[in-house]
Amino acid sequence: MKLKYFVPDMVYGANDGIITTFAIVAGVVGASLAPQTVIIIGLASLFADAFSMASSNYLATESKDHLLQDAGDTEDPFFVNTSPASSAFATFSSFIVAGSVPLIPYIVLGGSGEVFVYTIIATLLALFVVGSLRNMVTDKPFFVGGIKMVVIGGVAAAIAFSIGQFISTIV
């Protein structure tokens, strides 16, 4: 099977992995919880969310295949030659790999004072790279795709950080 058929699954998994994991890190930091809490909640969420997304992708791909067969179509022009299992694996592995990026500074540096700053930088770079690679495959300007992913991820992180901060003040 050609890798290009899995680009949507990989972008979906990588983008959500980075944003979800960073949002969790930002929420925990916003609530001023211990760095160990970032690692524990971050890793638990990373694997649970990756499995959830992969199983959802499996079911969606399986449903798409059934709909195409029921309609008498033998091929979908873009998603040809993918199976539910391979689509799910592409989503799961992309989620785990890319979603690990926001946790790496905490695992490597522990609770140092600047660890969240390094996490922000690593996350923004990862979002930019995933967005850029996506646009390179679609023959669109790489820079635009990178910036788009950074903005979307930044909004999600700001929401999580703000909610973490707000809830910590009322609990």
C-alpha positions, -999 to 999 in steps of 0.1 A, spaced: 0 0 0 12 35 -7 19 58 21 -1 87 5 -33 68 12 -26 71 49 -19 108 50 -53 117 63 -51 91 91 -16 102 100 -24 139 100 -55 132 120 -36 112 146 -6 134 148 -25 167 150 -49 154 177 -20 137 195 0 169 198 -29 191 206 -46 168 231 -15 159 250 -3 196 251 -38 207 262 -36 182 291 -1 194 300 -12 231 298 -43 223 319 -22 206 346 4 234 345 -24 260 346 -38 243 377 -3 245 393 -1 207 398 32 189 403 54 180 373 49 143 381 12 148 376 19 161 341 38 129 333 12 105 348 -19 122 334 -1 129 301 10 93 295 -23 78 306 -42 101 283 -17 96 254 -24 59 252 -61 60 261 -67 87 235 -46 70 209 -66 38 213 -99 57 213 -90 75 180 -76 43 164 -107 23 172 -130 52 160 -110 53 128 -113 16 124 -151 17 128 -154 48 105 -132 31 78 -152 -1 81 -184 18 78 -171 37 47 -162 4 31 -196 -11 38 -213 20 24 -192 19 -8 -200 -18 -12 -237 -12 -7 -236 16 -33 -219 -8 -58 -186 12 -57 -155 -9 -55 -132 20 -49 -131 54 -32 -109 76 -54 -87 88 -25 -89 61 2 -83 32 -22 -63 2 -8 -67 10 29 -82 -14 54 -98 -5 87 -69 -21 106 -42 -3 86 -60 30 89 -64 25 126 -27 16 130 -17 48 111 -38 69 134 -26 51 166 11 53 157 9 89 145 -9 99 177 16 82 200 47 95 182 35 131 177 16 132 210 47 122 229 64 155 220 47 176 247 57 151 273 93 146 263 106 178 281 89 166 314 104 131 311 139 144 302 141 175 324 117 166 352 103 196 371 128 223 362 114 258 361 117 262 324 102 228 314 69 243 304 86 268 281 105 239 264 73 220 261 56 250 244 86 253 219 86 216 212 49 215 207 48 245 184 76 230 163 58 197 161 26 213 150 44 233 124 62 203 111 30 182 108 11 210 92 40 217 68 43 180 58 6 179 52 8 208 28 38 194 11 19 163 2 -11 183 -11 12 207 -31 2 237 -11 27 261 5 43 243 34 45 275 55 7 281 54 -1 245 66 25 249 94 10 282 107 -25 269 104 -17 239 127 2 262 151 -28 285 154 -53 257 160 -30 240 186 -24 274 203 -61 281 207 -67 246 222 -37 250 246 -49 285 257 -84 271 264 -69 242 284 -45 264 304 -72 290 312 -97 263 323 -70 246 344 -61 280 360 -98 289 366 -108 256 381 -77 256 404 -90 289 419 -124 275 428 -115 240 439 
